[in-house]
Amino acid sequence: MASYDRRTGGSPRPPKAGDTWWYAAVAGEAADSFSTRVRTRTRRACLGAVLLLTLVYAGLVLTATGRRWGDAAVTGRRADTRVAAFVRDHPSLSGAATLSLVLACLLLVGLGLLRKRYALTGAAAGTVAVSFAATGLLQRYAPRPRSTDAVGALLPSGFPSATATLAFGVAFALVLVVPRRSRGLAVGAATLWAVVLGAYSVAAGDHRPGDVISAALLALAVQCGLIALLARRGKVRPGARHGALLRGLPATLPLALLAAGGLAAGFLLLGDTLGLPETAPYDPEELRLAHRCGQALAAGTGAACGLVLLALVRHVALDGGPASYRLGGTFVEASGVPDQGELVGPFTENHDHEIS
């Protein structure tokens, strides 16, 4: 634990009237403190998301079976007549998806500025930027087999999906800027929107299901990493334990049903779609099943990531500083605390004490 001794250049933060910053700092480092528990949970979630992202990359990008399944899922959109007809009859959806991404970014920043949470707004925008930058680095530098089109040109990588990364990044960043009582409703609805955008990108043939799955995991990892950092710095505090769950139920309940149903259906269909032959021709029914399997897994994973994030911050208030601490009793009287106004730490007048 870092020293807070005034004689050896301890924390330079000046004390504020109404709280004892030195006690809050020491209490935040305790093994069973609220900040430590939040930091531990979010750090583990971040590492778990990175591990799952690595497994998705290894299974769906580096293996021939995974690449064949992803290609079949994209090709199967043509075999699924309802999906093909919907995309063909609504060509304006591509522009609407781009417009919704722009509006979502503006909404994220606008909400934070409107609530005067400038630091958290910057942090939220930073998580979106970091997720997007990590996506670009992975697309450019992550090792993968080289794919070429019919004329021999190298095809650009779509792992992870930039569109889905941006959508999930904005959705998950809302936990920092919306009020805690509205967090479940706002983040749940935004996650559903991100899932829809991911499903459309797969149906339009722009991305494989694995690209959307990896985008959701990447956005979750970055967001959990930021919350762990905030907890490390003592910027979290306990929130009210009642009321928020019911307010968010209109969004979180469909999200839970989508997560459970999508993952269950996807894994059930996965066994029937992995045994595709190495070369064409393929059975149209198998391609259709592969497309539906990919859509189910992508939607279920995206919804599950949103639920995990909401569960991690369910009782955590991120829009304020740590809880104030005040001492009283004979110890404070012996330490020379003035009767009115100014509040000092646990140091007597000769400053011959230290906490380390």
Beta strands, then each sheet from edge to edge (+ up, - down):
strand 1: 237-238
strand 2: 316-317
sheet 1: 1+ 2-
end
